[in-house]
């Protein structure tokens, strides 16, 4: 390791696989605490104690090896601390900085995942109610007032139309439900979530059982669903952007809107069940 402080494996009883960690520990300590390095007049125990106080993880190395050779590392630093030409090498301190950065990023990702997971846990009971045809007005509180819902049959704009789309399930199917699901969550930016629900849906229509796989994509902003897509067989929705002939895509979009208007009218323009009674 050129340009940095180094302990040779031959000078230590610590296994070679741990020498690199000790070297990097020395480099980090000397970089951050050079003025604090104790003189060689300190005892072995005092030197090791002070070093541990600045770099606690080294205790794990000593415990694993049963070695007291940490004193070699501190002694080597003391012998070379006044030599300006001996600067910590990028391979040493840089490696530690990179490890710290990775650890910090992983911690951030874990916190973000926990935040998103808590939100999904609150969201999923409502989604399950919608697909099980047992939704109430409260279940639609998850949506932004201008939210959209789209599947291969319908394209709903606004909460009222979304209500009509899901309230109609009980009119068409004797049974409907999500029977299996897995969730993948991403945080796009503060306040913006992207949730994918890989699921299996079950329906009973005219005495026939129908099972299909689906991918539900939810775009969430400030705690509200702003777009809900149900991709049957996990295939993208067909529209002007996903088909080869844009004109045909426009026709499919118009057909879904027409289907939605018919359903909306049939369901009383989004009236909740208690309102129609």
C-alpha positions, 0 to 999 in steps of 0.5 A: 500500500504505497503512500500510506501507513501499513502493517505487514502481516509478518509483524502481526499475529492477526490473520492476513484477512484482517490486516487490511481492516487494521491498516484502514483503521489506522489510516482513518484514525490518523486522518481524523485524530492525528493531533490526538495520537498518544506518545509511545510513553503511554502503556499498551493498555492506555494506547489501545483504550484511546484508539478504541474510543476513537474507533470502536469497531476494532474491538470486534477484530480483537475479540475475533482474534484474541490478539493485542497487536493493536498496539503495533498499529498505534506505535506505527502511527506515532513513529510516522505522524511527524513525517509530512510525506507519509499521507494516507493513501486513497486506497485506505481512507478512500475505502473507508469513506466509501464503506461509510457512504454505502452504509449511510445509503443503505440506512437511508434506503431502509428508512425509506422502505419502512416509510413506504411500507407503513403507507402500503399497510394502510392502503392495502385493506382499502384496495382489497375491499375495492376488489372484493366488492365490499367497498364503502365510501371510506375506502375511496378516501385513498384517492385524490379528487382528480385521480384516474383509474384505468384497466383494459375495459374502463378509464375513469376520471375522478373519484365519482367514476372510480366509485362506479367502476368498483361498485359495479363489480357486485352487479356483474360478478357473483364473487370477486377478490384478490387472493394473492399479492406481493408488493414492491414499493419505490419512493420517487421523491419526498411525498411521491410513492410508486407502488406495484401490487403483483396479484392474482384475482378471482372472479365467478361469472355465470357459475364459471370461476375465472382466475387471472394475474394482474399488476396493479400500479399506484402513483401516490402523491402527498398520501393520496392515489393520483393514478391507479392502473390495473394491467391484466396479465401484467401487460401495458394498457393499450393506447396511442403510445403503446400500439403501432397504429396511434389511430387504433390506440385512440379508438381503444381509449375512446372505447374505454371511456365509453364503457366507463360512461355507461357504467357510471350512468348505470351506477347512479353516477358514483352514488354510495350505496347508502345514498341510493337507499 
